[in-house]
Amino acid sequence: MDNFLILERLDRLERLLIANKEVLTFEETCDYTGISRSYLYKLTAAGHIPHSKPNGKLIFFEREKIVRWLLQNERKPLPESETFGDSIS
């Protein structure tokens, strides 16, 4: 098995382990959400994303709250009769 395949499998296992954790570290939250470190820092500094700083230094995120935050602006699908493809006939 080549190194690339091994690293890919390890990455997949890491993501599965993170998905089962209740509380995520800053780095784990970046990996879990796909948000860059700098943007996540901006979101926490502005108070736009739910997080905790129990000792005033390290930042933690509750996975369930992060999922709710990610899905907060849900868009409802249009009925089939109103979709773009149907109006071109």
VENJO-V99443 format. One line per field, one symbol per residue. phi: phi as a letter, one per 40 degrees, with the letter a starting at -180 (. if undefined). psi: psi as a letter, one per 40 degrees, with the letter a starting at -180 (. if undefined). burial: I if it has 9 or more other C-alpha atoms within 8 Angstrom, else O. A space follows every 50 residues. Layout:
phi = ???
psi = ???
burial = ???
This chain:
phi = .ccccccccccccdccccccccbbcdcccdcccgccdcccccccccgcbc abbcbgbcbbbcdcccccccbcbcbcccddcbccccccd
psi = hidddddddddddddddddeidhiiddddddddehidddddddddefehh iigdeecihihhddddddddedfhhhiiideeidddee.
burial = OOOOOIOOOOOOOOIOOIOOOOOIIIOIIIIIOOIOOOOIOOIIOOOOOI IOIOOOOOIIIIIOIIOOIOOOOOOOOOOOOOIOOIOOO
